[in-house]
Amino acid sequence: MKTIVVLVLLSISSSAMLLAQANISGFVYLDENQNLVKDKKESGIEGVLVSNGRDVVETDADGRWSIADNGNSAVFVIQLAGYLVPSNNSKIPQHYSTPSNHQKTMNFPLWEGEENHEFEALFFGDTQARGMKEVNYVTHDVVEECIGSKAKFGVVLGDIVADDPGLFDEISASIAQIGIPWYYVFGNHDYDRDAKGNAGAEDTFFKNFGPSTYAYEFGQVAFISINDVFYKEKGGYKGYFTEDQLSFVSNYLEHVPQEKLVVLMMHIPIVRCENREDMFRILEKRKHTLSIAAHTHTLINLFVDESMGWKGSEPHHHFINGTVSGSWWCGLKDELGIPHATMNDGTPNGYSTIKFDGNQYDIVYKAARRPVDYQMNIYLPDDISLAELDTTQVLVNVFNGTEKSIVEMRIDQFGDWVPLSQTTSRDPANWKMHELNQYLDVEVDSIKLDVALGWKMDKPQRSRHFWTGRLPKKLTIGTHQMAIKTKDMFGNIYQSHRIFRVIP
């Protein structure tokens, strides 16, 4: 009998020890002196969320939390609105810790921040640097003009580099010069090339930026970063959400009030994810959602509806951001030695500023080193004969145009505004640049011109952000002014002009 009792007690004791080992615990505290150490007088913060990448728990009145150690590489705190997570010298938020590095507890410091319902954020798609030369392209083409931005933080939406994670330090140090915190999303070109399948693919990413799935809150917005790049054992990758990621998003959103805006950030567009409907079922429960991706090197606004598997009461807005690298840094170099890198839909390379006001948002695309009101290109011949007036059409590429945009034309300053029709087209200027490829094969002193002047452009893609219309039949011989005005889905109005001549 004694033997049985001893065995039972040992079994209970072992179970208790295993249970204790299976949990990770710690505090979230207000780091008043910002020394990253929990001092005796510094109190915990109640109501902060902590996650292991799947489960989500909330701190108690003393700031204490405890969560299962599920074998994931990190535990992270979800920044609460009104607070800030400390950042390192490269302005990367230090919101995570590795369980193997903790001793008895794992503490997360937060600093006091501003409670802003209105704020801006910068979004970079595919900086995609190959070597230090392209790190410098990113720096001079985009980073330098963002210094002094009003944005509270920035996000790089994956493909930070082009298959060379060894450049993470250099490019993040450069982007840090903007002076605001920067969050990073994992892209398909950010992986460790010696990894087999999905395991280990993001090891270097983790060392530099932390977990690839995480969340943080600012104002009335909950931001969620998801690594939707899944590497296959036999090579290649697909867009895919893992069970842990889906559980994390679902568990986290149980703590997020319905009136908040939820912004899901990823690299591969959500509509290209194999199991996108599993994510849709989670997001459909909410009224205010937005998802943002990059990857395609084009600028696209999708309104995801039932035809794509969405079953919400209203279509879901999926914004595919333009890229910093544009057409992978292709195209002829300008006077500063930087390729024009126009994307395959005719959109200039650049980035977006998103303005948030409560649970509402306003997206403004900004072409690199161009004025913020440069939002379109107008295509029309310089000289049009009287006989050709009734058959001549204007074509307008409105870079961030959507099916909700209004685009109008006016000839000369006192004419009536005439609506243009949305159409699908290739960009004429892109096509002309593509036709120059044949000349770039020429060698001078054993150096191909594409090396000296800029890499060849890919064939232009068809896009829906074009509008077209016919010219008035009755125009007099002489010089005329065309004005194009666009009003986007957010109410922003932009105007551009084209001068042309009517000849006999």
C-alpha positions in Angstrom: 0.0 0.0 0.0 2.9 2.4 0.9 4.4 1.7 -2.5 1.2 2.7 -4.2 0.9 5.9 -2.2 4.5 6.9 -2.9 4.0 6.2 -6.7 0.8 8.3 -6.7 2.5 11.2 -4.8 5.5 11.0 -7.2 3.1 11.1 -10.2 1.3 14.1 -8.8 4.6 15.9 -8.0 5.9 15.1 -11.5 2.7 16.4 -13.1 2.9 19.6 -11.1 6.5 20.1 -12.2 5.7 19.6 -15.8 2.8 22.0 -15.6 5.1 24.6 -14.0 7.6 24.1 -16.7 5.0 24.4 -19.4 4.1 27.9 -18.5 6.1 31.1 -19.0 5.3 34.1 -16.8 6.4 37.7 -16.1 5.3 41.3 -15.9 4.4 44.1 -18.2 5.4 47.3 -16.4 5.7 51.1 -16.9 9.4 51.8 -17.3 9.3 55.3 -16.0 13.0 56.0 -16.2 13.4 54.0 -19.5 16.3 51.9 -18.3 14.7 48.7 -19.4 14.8 47.3 -15.9 11.8 46.7 -13.6 12.8 48.8 -10.6 11.1 48.4 -7.2 8.9 51.5 -7.6 7.8 50.8 -11.1 4.3 49.3 -11.2 2.7 46.7 -13.5 0.2 47.7 -16.2 -3.2 46.0 -16.2 -5.0 44.9 -19.4 -1.9 44.4 -21.6 -2.0 41.4 -24.0 0.8 38.9 -24.3 1.1 36.1 -26.8 3.1 33.1 -27.7 2.1 33.3 -31.3 -1.1 31.3 -30.8 -2.6 31.9 -27.3 -3.3 35.4 -26.0 -3.5 36.3 -22.3 -4.2 39.6 -20.4 -2.1 41.0 -17.6 -3.8 41.2 -14.2 -4.1 44.3 -11.9 -0.4 43.9 -11.0 0.8 43.5 -14.6 1.4 39.8 -14.2 0.9 37.3 -17.0 1.3 33.6 -17.5 1.1 31.7 -20.8 1.8 28.2 -22.1 5.2 27.5 -23.6 4.0 26.1 -26.9 7.5 25.7 -28.4 7.3 28.9 -30.5 10.5 30.9 -30.7 9.3 33.9 -28.9 6.7 35.5 -26.6 5.7 39.0 -27.4 3.8 41.8 -25.8 1.1 43.6 -27.8 1.7 47.4 -27.5 -1.3 49.0 -25.8 -2.6 52.3 -27.3 -1.1 55.2 -25.3 2.1 53.3 -24.6 5.3 52.6 -26.7 7.5 49.5 -26.9 11.2 50.5 -26.6 13.2 50.3 -29.8 16.8 49.5 -30.5 19.3 51.6 -32.4 17.8 50.6 -35.7 14.4 51.7 -34.5 13.1 48.1 -34.4 10.5 47.7 -31.6 11.8 45.2 -28.9 8.4 43.7 -28.1 9.5 40.1 -27.8 11.8 37.8 -25.8 13.0 34.2 -26.4 11.9 31.7 -23.7 15.3 30.1 -23.6 16.8 33.4 -22.5 14.5 34.0 -19.5 15.3 33.0 -16.0 12.4 33.1 -13.5 10.3 35.7 -15.2 10.2 37.5 -18.5 9.4 41.2 -18.1 8.2 43.6 -20.8 8.8 47.3 -20.3 6.4 49.9 -21.9 7.0 53.6 -22.1 4.4 56.3 -21.8 3.2 57.4 -25.3 0.6 59.7 -26.8 -3.1 58.7 -27.0 -3.6 59.8 -30.6 -6.9 59.0 -32.4 -5.4 60.8 -35.5 -2.0 59.7 -36.8 -0.1 58.8 -39.9 2.1 55.8 -40.8 4.4 55.0 -43.6 4.2 51.8 -45.6 7.1 50.6 -47.8 6.5 47.7 -50.2 9.5 45.5 -51.4 12.6 47.6 -50.8 14.2 44.4 -52.2 17.9 45.5 -52.1 20.5 43.4 -53.9 23.8 44.4 -52.5 24.9 47.8 -51.0 24.3 49.6 -54.3 20.6 49.0 -54.0 20.6 49.7 -50.2 21.9 53.1 -51.4 19.1 53.4 -54.0 16.5 52.8 -51.2 18.3 55.4 -49.0 18.6 58.2 -51.6 15.4 57.6 -53.5 13.0 57.2 -50.6 14.5 57.3 -47.1 16.0 60.7 -47.3 12.8 62.4 -48.3 10.9 60.8 -45.4 13.2 62.3 -42.7 11.0 64.7 -40.8 7.8 62.8 -41.6 4.8 63.3 -39.3 4.3 59.5 -39.3 4.3 57.8 -35.9 5.8 54.6 -37.2 6.6 52.8 -40.5 6.1 49.3 -41.9 8.2 47.4 -44.5 5.8 44.9 -46.1 8.3 42.2 -46.8 11.0 41.5 -49.4 13.2 43.8 -47.4 16.1 42.3 -49.4 16.6 40.2 -52.5 17.6 36.8 -51.1 20.4 38.2 -48.9 19.4 38.4 -45.3 23.0 39.5 -44.5 21.8 43.0 -45.6 19.2 43.3 -42.9 21.5 45.3 -40.6 22.5 47.7 -43.3 19.0 48.4 -44.7 17.3 48.7 -41.3 20.1 51.1 -40.1 19.4 53.2 -43.1 15.6 53.2 -42.8 16.1 54.0 -39.0 17.4 57.5 -40.0 13.8 58.5 -40.6 13.6 58.6 -36.8 10.5 56.6 -36.1 9.9 53.0 -35.0 9.9 50.5 -38.0 8.0 47.2 -38.1 9.0 44.6 -40.6 6.9 41.9 -42.4 8.5 38.7 -43.7 8.6 38.4 -47.5 9.5 35.5 -49.8 12.9 37.0 -50.6 13.8 37.4 -46.9 14.4 33.7 -46.2 17.6 31.7 -45.3 18.6 30.0 -48.5 20.0 27.0 -46.8 16.7 26.2 -45.1 14.8 23.1 -46.2 11.1 23.9 -46.4 9.5 26.2 -43.9 11.5 25.2 -40.9 14.4 27.6 -40.3 13.4 29.9 -43.3 13.1 32.9 -41.1 15.9 32.4 -38.6 17.9 35.4 -39.7 14.8 37.5 -39.9 14.0 36.6 -36.3 17.5 37.5 -35.2 17.1 41.0 -36.7 13.4 41.8 -36.3 11.8 39.3 -34.0 8.8 37.1 -34.6 7.2 37.4 -38.0 3.7 37.2 -36.6 2.8 39.8 -34.0 0.5 42.7 -33.2 0.5 46.2 -31.8 -2.1 48.9 -31.2 -2.0 52.6 -31.9 -4.9 54.9 -31.5 -8.1 53.1 -32.4 -6.3 50.7 -34.7 -5.1 47.1 -34.1 -2.2 46.2 -36.4 -1.5 42.5 -37.1 1.6 41.3 -39.0 1.3 37.8 -40.5 4.0 35.9 -42.3 1.9 34.3 -45.2 4.9 32.9 -47.1 5.0 29.1 -46.7 8.0 27.3 -48.1 7.5 23.8 -49.6 9.7 20.9 -48.8 10.5 20.3 -52.5 11.2 23.9 -53.2 9.1 27.0 -54.0 6.6 28.7 -51.8 2.9 29.4 -51.5 0.7 32.0 -49.8 -0.7 30.2 -46.7 -1.8 30.9 -43.1 -0.8 28.3 -40.5 -3.1 27.0 -37.9 -1.1 28.9 -35.2 -1.5 32.2 -37.1 -5.2 31.7 -37.6 -5.6 30.9 -33.9 -3.6 33.9 -32.9 -5.6 36.3 -35.0 -8.9 34.8 -33.7 -7.7 34.8 -30.1 -6.3 38.3 -30.3 -9.5 39.8 -31.9 -11.6 38.4 -29.0 -9.9 41.2 -26.9 -10.2 44.0 -29.5 -13.4 46.1 -29.3 -15.6 46.0 -32.3 -15.4 49.7 -32.9 -11.6 49.5 -33.6 -10.2 49.2 -37.0 -8.2 46.0 -37.7 -5.4 46.2 -40.2 -3.9 42.9 -41.3 -0.4 43.3 -42.8 1.3 40.6 -45.0 3.5 40.2 -48.0 1.7 38.0 -50.4 -1.8 39.5 -51.3 -4.5 37.8 -49.2 -6.4 36.7 -52.3 -3.4 34.6 -53.4 -3.3 32.7 -50.1 -4.4 29.1 -50.5 -6.6 29.1 -47.4 -7.6 32.7 -47.5 -11.2 31.8 -46.6 -10.1 30.6 -43.2 -8.8 34.1 -42.5 -11.9 35.6 -44.1 -14.2 33.8 -41.6 -12.3 35.5 -38.8 -12.3 39.0 -40.3 -15.9 38.8 -41.5 -17.1 39.1 -37.9 -15.9 42.7 -37.8 -17.2 45.9 -39.4 -13.9 47.8 -39.7 -11.1 45.9 -41.5 -8.3 46.7 -43.9 -5.6 44.4 -45.2 -2.3 45.5 -46.8 0.2 43.6 -48.9 2.9 44.2 -51.5 4.7 41.5 -53.6 3.2 42.1 -57.1 5.2 45.3 -57.9 2.0 47.0 -59.0 -0.5 49.2 -57.2 -3.9 47.6 -56.8 -7.0 48.3 -54.7 -9.2 45.2 -54.4 -12.7 45.1 -53.0 -12.9 41.4 -52.0 -16.4 40.1 -52.4 -18.3 36.8 -52.6 -16.6 35.9 -55.9 -13.3 35.7 -54.0 -14.7 33.8 -51.0 -15.6 36.8 -48.8 -19.0 36.4 -47.0 -19.1 39.7 -45.1 -21.9 42.2 -45.4 -19.7 44.6 -47.2 -16.7 43.9 -49.5 -13.3 43.9 -47.8 -10.7 46.5 -48.9 -7.4 44.8 -49.7 -4.6 47.4 -50.6 -1.7 46.1 -52.6 0.9 48.7 -52.0 3.3 50.1 -54.6 6.9 49.2 -54.1 10.0 51.2 -53.2 12.1 49.1 -55.6 9.4 49.6 -58.3 10.2 47.2 -61.1 13.0 45.5 -59.1 15.3 48.6 -59.6 15.0 48.2 -63.4 15.0 50.9 -66.0 17.3 53.6 -67.2 19.2 55.5 -64.5 18.6 59.2 -63.9 21.1 62.0 -63.4 21.8 60.7 -59.8 22.4 57.2 -61.0 19.2 55.8 -59.6 16.9 53.7 -61.9 13.5 55.2 -62.6 12.1 51.7 -61.6 8.6 52.4 -62.9 6.4 49.5 -62.0 4.9 47.3 -64.7 1.5 49.0 -64.4 3.0 52.4 -65.1 3.0 53.5 -61.4 6.2 55.2 -60.3 8.1 53.5 -57.5 7.3 55.0 -54.1 5.5 54.3 -50.9 2.2 55.1 -49.1 1.2 57.3 -46.2 -1.9 56.1 -44.5 -3.7 58.6 -42.3 -5.9 57.1 -39.5 -8.7 58.9 -37.7 -10.4 56.7 -35.2 -11.5 53.6 -37.2 -11.3 55.4 -40.6 -8.3 55.6 -42.9 -7.1 57.6 -46.0 -4.4 56.1 -48.3 -2.1 58.5 -50.2 0.4 57.0 -52.6 3.7 59.0 -52.9 6.0 58.7 -56.0 9.6 58.7 -55.0 11.2 62.2 -55.2 8.0 63.6 -56.8 5.5 66.1 -55.5 2.7 64.5 -53.4 0.1 65.7 -55.9 1.8 63.8 -58.8 -1.0 61.2 -59.0 -1.5 60.5 -62.7 0.0 60.4 -66.2 -2.0 61.7 -69.1 -1.5 60.2 -72.6 -2.5 62.3 -75.6 -0.7 63.1 -78.9 1.0 66.5 -79.0 -0.6 67.3 -82.4 -4.1 66.3 -83.5 -5.5 67.1 -86.9 -9.1 68.4 -87.3 -10.0 65.2 -89.1 -8.8 63.1 -86.1 -10.6 64.9 -83.3 -13.6 62.7 -83.3 -11.5 59.5 -83.1 -8.8 60.7 -80.7 -9.0 59.4 -77.1 -7.2 60.5 -74.0 -5.9 57.8 -71.7 -5.2 58.6 -68.0 -3.2 56.4 -65.6 -4.5 57.3 -62.1 -1.9 55.5 -60.0 -4.1 54.9 -56.9 -7.4 54.9 -58.7 -10.2 52.5 -57.8 -13.6 51.6 -59.1 -14.8 54.2 -56.5 -12.8 57.1 -58.1 -14.4 59.8 -60.2 -12.2 61.0 -63.1 -13.2 64.0 -65.2 -11.8 65.9 -68.2 -12.1 69.6 -69.2 -10.8 71.3 -72.3 -9.7 74.8 -71.8 -10.4 76.7 -68.6 -14.1 77.4 -69.1 -15.4 74.1 -70.5 -17.6 71.6 -68.8 -16.2 68.8 -66.8 -16.9 65.5 -68.6 -16.7 62.1 -66.9 -14.1 59.6 -68.2 -14.7 55.8 -68.3 -12.7 53.3 -66.4 -10.9 50.8 -68.6 -8.2 48.1 -68.6 -5.0 49.0 -70.3 -1.2 48.8 -70.5 0.7 52.0 -69.8 2.0 53.5 -73.1 5.1 55.0 -71.6 6.0 51.7 -70.0 5.6 50.0 -73.4 8.0 52.4 -75.0 10.6 51.8 -72.3 10.2 48.1 -72.8 10.8 48.5 -76.5 14.2 50.0 -75.6 15.4 46.7 -74.3 16.8 45.6 -77.6 19.3 48.5 -77.6 20.6 47.5 -74.1 22.2 44.4 -75.4 24.7 46.5 -77.2 28.3 46.4 -75.8 30.7 49.3 -75.5 34.2 48.4 -74.4 33.0 44.9 -73.5 30.3 46.4 -71.1 26.7 45.8 -72.0 24.6 49.0 -72.0 22.1 47.5 -69.5 24.9 47.3 -66.9 26.0 50.9 -67.6 22.6 52.6 -68.2 20.1 50.4 -66.3 18.5 47.0 -66.5 15.8 46.0 -69.0 12.1 46.5 -68.3 9.7 43.6 -68.1 6.7 43.6 -70.4 4.0 46.0 -69.1 1.0 44.5 -67.3 -2.6 45.3 -67.9 -4.2 47.4 -65.1 -7.6 48.7 -64.1 -6.5 52.1 -62.8 -6.9 53.7 -66.3 -9.6 56.0 -67.6 -10.4 57.1 -71.1 -12.6 59.4 -73.1 -13.0 61.1 -76.5 -12.1 64.7 -77.3 -14.8 67.1 -78.2 -15.5 67.2 -81.9 -15.5 71.0 -82.2 -12.2 72.4 -81.3 -10.5 75.3 -83.1 -7.1 75.1 -84.7 -4.5 76.2 -82.1 -3.1 75.3 -78.6 -5.5 73.9 -76.0 -5.3 73.0 -72.4 -6.6 69.7 -71.0 -7.3 69.4 -67.3 -7.9 66.0 -65.6 -9.4 65.9 -62.2 -9.8 62.9 -60.0 -11.5 62.4 -56.7 -10.5 59.2 -54.9 -12.5 57.0 -52.6 -11.3 59.0 -49.6 -12.4 62.4 -51.0 -8.9 63.5 -52.0 -8.9 65.6 -55.2 -6.0 65.8 -57.6 -5.6 67.7 -60.8 -3.1 67.5 -63.7 -2.8 69.1 -67.1 -1.8 68.3 -70.7 -1.2 70.9 -73.4 -1.9 69.9 -77.0 -2.3 71.5 -80.4 -5.1 71.1 -83.0 -3.6 71.4 -86.5 -5.3 71.6 -90.0 
